[in-house]
């Protein structure tokens, strides 16, 4: 039995209207105790106007929307009470409902119940919070595709292909006497695994791009002191966020700011100039700069275009390792270098850098419209599935018994199921009998 839960569904602030939401097995009975009309016998979606009372005292005139399960968001009997947007009124309604048998909902419990009643899968459940937190139209579209089930529909064919292969292996092990069943031999397994893994590799690439669209990109601006890093930050943000002086080492801590680059949120980190220093405070700032390099998705190394390239410049570039890096020559108003990306942060002449930044992100036009997984949990599970399939292919090529190959395939299958939030306790006999006539 699912007890009735209640919570405020609108922001906790004064407004024109507020919504109090309930869901649970005895939801209609709880509401009937405080509402002016008995809704216990409602058998379809219904809209009512009435009054909420508690202990004989009127709290508010309300509009009540009743949803008969399973045709509701949670899959249970649900009610939304639309009241005047006073927090005093909303809290009094909630208190009256608590006194009538409901309890306060925990964070995400309405969505959790929708998941438990199989109204949504885990990908859709995660997208609800993503949609609420969307800050750009592009990130909203990515979240909407997940919420609409389009992203899950990309995952399900992978799930089916793995289930087919595992079922074939299982039936070959359990029913070897049936000669008309396709044999799960080395070539068959290698071919199927390669096909599935190819699709997963594409899904990982699409997912990384979708994550950038949804969450944005973290970019660290690094370089020697006084090369124009803070001026570049200000130029990119379109405001004087960082202090700019001619004194080397002015920036001692990370200065942050956000801006939009063709619909992508860019989180900028202006770092302290990297050099050898005996100043304790500056040294702390330099260590933070090195940490920012580790955390960044993309690094902009700013060189002083008016000076010769130095060993210190090369040392800073080397710190970037294999990270995506853009090397830019600043102070192009003084001198422009051949075959280099030249800008003038002081004069806001940064268009070439903006184009290079967007190119480095690696987004194509269809990246904004392709349904794709898009958070760290989902991407991590995709990579886990890929690694398991790589192992299964290797085992098959090494002629290991199919029972051992099936172990890796099961790991991959479990990872795909976990993406969707489905149980990984699968009875493959059901899969077998749905695909093969083994009992003929």
N, C-alpha and C positions, 0 to 999 in steps of 0.2 A: 504493500500500500504506500502511495506517495502522499505524505501529509501536505496540507495546504500552506503555501508560502506567499508572502506579501512583501512588496517593496515599492518605493517611489520609482517610476520609470522615466521621469523627466528630471532635469537638473535641479538640485536643491537650492532654489533661489526664487525670488518673487517674479511672477510672470502672469500673463493673461490666463493661462490654464495649467493645470497639473494633472498627471495621470498616475493613479495607483493601480498596480498590476497584481493579480493573484493567479495561482495555478495549483491544482491538486485534486485528489479524488473527491474530497467533500467541499470543494470550492463553492459550489452553488448554495450549499447549506449554510456555510459560514457567512456568505454575503447576505443571504435572506434574513439573518438575525438582525442586521442593521439597516437593510434597504426597505423602502416602503412597499415593495412588491415581492411576492414569493417567486423565486426563479428556480426552485428545485426541480420543476418538471419540464424545464426548457430542453428541447431535443434538437435544436438547430441554432445557427448563429442568429442572435437577436439584439436589437438596439432598444433600450428603454430609457425613459426619463422618470426620475423620482427623487426621493429625499433620503439622505443618510442620517440616521439618528443613533444616539447612544444614551442609555439611561433616561429615555424620555425627552432628551434635548436635541433639537435640530442642529446638525453640524453644517450641512450644505445641501443645496439642490444640485443634482449631478446628472450626467448622461452616463449610462452603463452599457457597455458592450460585452455580451456574454457569448462565449465560444464553446460549443459542445465538442468534447474530444471524440475521436482523434483528430477532428478537423480544426486544429488550433496550432499555434506555433510550437507549443511544448508537447502536443499530442494528448494533453489532459484537458479536463474541464478548466476553462480559464475565464477570467473577468478583467476588464479594464474599466476603472472608474475615473471618468473625466470630471474634475472638480475645478473650482476657481483656484487661480495660481498663487494662493497664500500658503506659505510653509506652515503656518499655524493650522489652517484648515486641513492640509494634506496630512500633517502629523496626527491630528485628532482622528481623521478617518482611519489611518493605519493603526492607531492605538485601539480604536473600537473594534477593528478586525482581529487584532491580537487577542483582545478580551473574548472574542467570539470563537476562538479556536485556531486561528492561523499562527504561524511563526514567521519571524523575519527571514527573508531569503539571504543566502550567502552570495558572495561575489560570483557572478556568472551562472547562478544556479538555474535560471530559466533556460539559458542556452544549453546547460548541461542536461537538463531534462529532455529538451528537444533531441539531443544526441542519443540519450538513453532510450528514447522511444522511437529511434530511427527516423526521425523527421528530417534530420540533417546528419551528414558525416562529420568527421573531425576537421577536415579541410574547410568545410562550410562554417563550422563553429568558430574556427580561428579567424575567418574572414569577417565575422561580425564586429569583433573588436578592431580589426584593421580598418574597416569601413568607417567606424566612429572616429578613429584617429587620423583619417586621411586629411592631408593638408593641400593636395593638388588634385586637379581633375584627373591627371594621369594615374596617380596612386588610387584614386577612387575607382577608376575603371578596372584596375587589376583586382581590387577587392570585390567588386561586383561580379566579376567573372567567376571568382571562387564561390561567392555566396549563391550564385545561380546554378552551381553544380557543373559548370563547364570545365573547370580545372580537374575535378574528380573524374570526369568522363575521359580525360587524357590518361589518368592512372589506371582505370579499370581494365583496359585492354592488356596492360602489362600483367595485372593480376591474373587475368584469364589465361594468358599464354603460359605463365608459370604453373598455374593449376593444371592446365592440359598436359604439360610435360611431366610434372610430378605424378599425375594420375596414370600416365602411360608407363612410367617407370614402376609404379606401384602394381599395376595390373600385370606387368611382365614378371614381377617377382612372385606375386600371389597366385597367378593363373598361367603358369608356363605351358600348360597342356593345350591352350587354345592357340592353334597355329594361324588362325585368320586375324589375329590381333597384330597391329604394327609393332615391330621390334624396336625397343629403346636401345639401339646400339650406339657405339661411339660417334659415328658420323651424324646420326640423327641428333644426338645431344649437343655436339659441337655446333652444328648448324643452327639449331633452335636457340641455344644460349647466345650465339653471336648476333642473331636477329634481335633478341630481346635486349641485349646489352647496348646495341647500336641505338635503340630507341631511348634507353635510359640515359646514355651519354648526351643525346640531344636534349632530353628533358632537364638534365643538370645545367647545361648551357643556358637554356631558356629560363630556368629558375633563377640563376645568378643575375640575369638581366632584369627579370621581374622584381627581384629583391631590391635592386638599385632603384628602379622606378618607384617602388613602394616606400622604401626606407631612406632613400637618398644616398649620397656618396660622401665619404669623409676624405678631405684633401688636406695634406700638410704642406705648408710653404716653408722650405728650409733654405739655408745658405749661410755664407759668412756674415759677420756683422756689417751693417751699413751698406748692403747691396740693394736695398729697396723692398725688402719683404713686407714691411708694414705699409708702405705706400701701395704695394700691389694689393694687399688685403683691402685697404680702403677703396681702391679703384674698383675691385671686384664687387664689394658690398655697396658701392655708391654712397658711402658715408665715411666720416672721419672716426672710425672705431678705434684704431690703434694710434698711439702717439708716435709722431715722426719728428726726428731731430737729426742733425749732422753728427751727433755723438755716437760712436760705435758702442753697441751693447745696451741701447736704450730699452729694448724689449727684454724683460727678465722672466716673464711668465708667458704661458700660452694665452693668446688672444683669439677668441672665437667669434664666428658670425656665419649666418646663413644667407644664401641667395639662390634664385632660380636660374637654372641653365636649361633653356628649352624644355621646361616642364619637369626637370629633375632638381630636387632639393640638394644643394651642395653645402656641406658643413665644412667651413674653412677653419684651419688652425694655423695662426701665425706664430711661429716659434722663435725662441731666442737664437741669436746668431751663434753658429757653432765654431768654436776656436779653443785653443788652449788658454785657460784662465786661472789665475790664483784667487780671484774674487769669489768668496764662498757663495754669495747670492747668485751671481752670474752662473756659477758652476751648477747650481741647482736647476736653473733655467735651461742650461745646455742638456742636462740629463733628461729633463722633461721633453726637450726637442727630440732626443733619440727615442724616447718612448712613443712620441707622436708618430714617428716614422713607422714603428712596428704596428700601430693601430690603424694607420691610414690605408684607404683603398687605392689612392693615387697620390703621388708626391710631385710637387713642383720644386725643382732646384733652381734657385735664382742666382745668376752670375752677374757680376758687375761688367757690363759690356764695354765700359770705358777703360778697363784694366786687362792685362794679359791673364790668360788662364793659368792658374797656379796649382801647386801640389795640394794645397788646402782644399781647393775646389774639387779636385779629383778624389780626395779622401772623403769629402761629403757625399759625392756621387756614389762612392763605394759603399757607404753606409746604407744605401737604399737596397742593396742586394738585388733580389729578383722582383722587387716590387715594381708595379707600373710607374714609370717616371717620365716627366717632361722636363727637359733642360731649357731654360729661357734666359736670353741675354737682356737684362734691363738697361735703362739709360740710353736707349736708342736715339734719344734727342741729341745726345752728345756724339755718339758714333754707332754706326750699324756695322755688324760683322757679316761677312759673306757666309752663305750656307748655314745660317743660324736662325733660330726663332727670336726675332727682335721685338721688344716692346718698350714703351715708356710709361711706367706706372705713374710718374709724376704728372704727365699730361693726359692720363687716362687712355692712352693709345694701347689697348690690350686686346683688340678684336682677334688678332692672329692666335693669341693664347686661348681665348674662349673657344675658337674653332678646334684647336688641338686638344683641349680638355674634353670636348664633346666626342671627338673622334676616339680618344683614349677610353672612354666609357664603353664603347663597342656596341652601342644600340643601333639596330636597324629600324626602319619605319614600322615593320610588322611586329617588333618587340612590344609595342604598346597595345596590340590587338590580339596577340596569341595567348590563349589560356595557359598559365604556367604556375607551378608551385612557386612559393615566394618567401619562405621564411627559413631560418637556420635549422629548425627541427626537421622540416620536410626535406631540405637539401641534404642534411646529414644522413637521413634515412635512405635517400636515393643513392648516395655515395656508398653507404653500407651494402645496399643491394648490388651495386656494380662490383664491389670488391668480392662479394660472395660468388657472383656469376663468373668473375675472372678465375676464381679458385675452382669452380665446377668445370670450366672449360679446360683448365690445366690438368685436372684430375682425369678428365675424359681422354685427353690426348696422351696421358701416361698410362691409359688402359686400366685404371683403377676400377674396382667393382662398382656397379651402378648404385649399390646401397650407400657407399661412401660419397659418391657424386651427389646423391639425393640430399645428404646432410647440408651441403653448401646451397643447394637449390632451395631447401626449406628455410635457410637463413635469409636468403633473398626474398622469398615469398612472405616471410614474417615481417620483414622491413616494409614491404609494399602495403601489407595489411595495416601495419602500425601508422602509416601515413594517413590512411582513411579512418583509423580508430576502430578497426574491426578486430574481432577476436582472432588470435593466431592458433587457437585450438581447433584444427580442421579435421573432420572425419573424411579421409580421402575415399572411403568406400562409397560415400554419396557421390563424389565426383566421378568415380569409376562407373557406377551404374547409370549415371546420367549421360555418359559418353559411349559406353560399350555394352553390347548385348552379351555379357558373359554368362548369363543364366539361361541361355536358349535351350 
